[in-house]
Amino acid sequence: MPTVGQFEVDHIIPARLWTAISGTRGLRPLQALPRSGPYHLDNFAWSCSFCNIAKGHQITGQSGRRRFRLFDPRRDRWPDHFYVLHGHLLIVGLPGIGQATARALQMNDSQPEGPIGTRHEAIVAGRYPPAWARAWTGGRHG
């Protein structure tokens, strides 16, 4: 979402898990992007309150029978893991990191005060989805 509402600072890797992740199966790629510490700017990301609350202290999520690390805005590109069809409310997570993140963060929770309600208001106001997050549809960019 564009930064027009209230956002929170999320720890990409929660501070309490900082030392526990080294050597955790499936998370070795975290070493490819060195971070300066749990309270350094390179471990923070803007997060809407819905995603921040749902994420909690998770660093992995389920996709199929496997667990994957969650989407990391410091190293991942949104279009590689998610898409949004123009004018639609749902965020579709691609298999692996995208699906694991969409489930863990409950991105499509349909409660009236949840993320879908907020997305609907933003669509009506013309603020969502941003052009870079739209999926290709019908041979043209949505």
C-alpha positions as a printed Julia matrix, in Angstrom:
142×3 Matrix{Float64}:
   0.0     0.0     0.0
   1.17    3.54   -0.56
   2.3     5.17    2.67
  -0.84    7.22    3.31
  -2.06    5.41    6.4
  -0.47    4.38    9.65
   2.5     2.09    9.21
   4.67    0.32   11.73
   8.32   -0.65   11.78
   8.73   -4.41   11.46
  11.84   -6.38   12.36
  12.45   -8.53    9.28
  14.24  -10.95   11.59
  12.78  -10.53   15.09
  15.37   -9.55   17.68
  14.58  -12.52   19.91
  15.34  -14.91   17.01
  18.51  -13.15   15.87
  21.0   -15.66   17.25
  18.74  -18.67   16.74
  18.6   -18.42   12.93
  22.18  -19.23   12.07
  22.22  -22.76   10.74
  18.42  -23.04   10.68
  17.52  -25.32    7.79
  16.18  -23.46    4.8
  17.39  -20.08    6.05
  21.02  -20.2     4.97
  20.4   -17.56    2.26
  20.02  -15.03    5.08
  23.81  -15.04    5.24
  23.94  -13.78    1.66
  22.61  -10.43    2.84
  24.61   -9.47    5.9
  22.71   -7.42    8.43
  24.33   -5.2    10.98
  22.18   -6.39   13.87
  18.59   -6.79   15.0
  18.14   -3.06   15.71
  19.92   -1.72   12.63
  18.02   -0.06    9.75
  18.87   -2.95    7.41
  16.65   -5.2     9.54
  13.64   -2.85    9.55
  10.83   -2.52    7.02
   7.6    -0.52    6.8
   4.64   -2.74    7.52
   0.92   -2.17    7.71
  -0.52   -3.07   11.08
  -2.34   -6.11    9.63
   0.86   -7.71    8.33
   2.93   -6.74   11.35
   0.47   -8.28   13.81
   0.0   -11.44   11.71
   3.76  -11.89   11.21
   4.62  -11.6    14.88
   7.91  -13.46   15.36
   7.6   -15.72   12.31
  10.48  -15.98    9.87
   9.12  -18.91    7.84
   5.75  -20.04    6.52
   4.15  -23.06    4.91
   3.72  -23.5     1.15
   2.6   -26.96    0.18
   4.52  -29.47    2.28
   7.58  -27.26    2.73
   8.49  -24.25    4.81
  10.01  -21.18    3.19
  11.47  -18.01    4.57
   9.08  -15.07    4.44
   9.34  -12.31    1.85
  12.2    -9.96    2.71
  11.77   -6.46    1.24
  15.53   -5.87    1.54
  16.42   -8.68   -0.87
  13.28   -9.82   -2.7
  11.31   -8.16   -5.5
   7.52   -8.12   -5.13
   6.77   -9.25   -8.74
   8.94  -12.35   -8.25
   6.68  -13.61   -5.45
   3.23  -11.97   -5.72
   0.78  -10.47   -8.14
  -2.37   -8.41   -7.95
  -4.88   -8.4   -10.78
  -5.91   -4.83  -11.58
  -9.14   -3.96   -9.79
  -9.11   -7.09   -7.62
  -8.74   -7.36   -3.88
  -6.68  -10.51   -3.54
  -2.91  -10.71   -3.42
  -1.81  -13.97   -5.02
   1.33  -15.53   -3.6
   3.39  -17.52   -6.08
   4.55  -20.97   -4.92
   7.28  -20.88   -2.31
   8.07  -17.59   -0.6
   4.98  -15.81   -1.96
   2.46  -18.42   -0.81
   4.2   -18.89    2.53
   4.18  -15.13    3.14
   0.58  -14.59    1.98
  -0.58  -17.31    4.4
   1.6   -16.27    7.33
   0.66  -12.6     7.02
  -3.0   -13.4     6.3
  -2.89  -10.98    3.36
  -6.37  -11.94    2.17
  -8.18  -11.99    5.52
 -11.76  -11.04    4.66
 -12.85   -9.57    7.98
 -14.48   -6.14    7.37
 -11.77   -4.28    9.27
  -9.0    -6.46    7.8
  -6.64   -5.96    4.88
  -9.21   -6.69    2.16
 -11.53   -3.97    3.46
  -8.65   -1.51    3.52
  -7.58   -2.55    0.01
 -11.15   -2.07   -1.24
 -11.21    1.49    0.1
  -7.85    2.18   -1.56
  -9.05    0.75   -4.92
 -12.15    2.97   -4.82
  -9.89    5.97   -4.06
  -7.55    5.01   -6.93
  -4.54    4.4    -4.67
  -4.27    0.63   -5.09
  -2.66   -1.39   -6.49
   0.38    0.61   -7.46
   1.34    0.14  -11.11
   4.46   -1.91  -10.24
   2.33   -4.51   -8.38
  -0.2    -5.18  -11.14
  -0.16   -8.49  -13.01
  -0.04   -8.92  -16.74
  -3.58   -9.59  -17.97
  -4.91  -10.11  -21.46
  -1.58   -9.42  -23.12
  -1.24   -5.96  -21.59
  -0.14   -4.67  -18.23
  -3.24   -4.28  -16.03
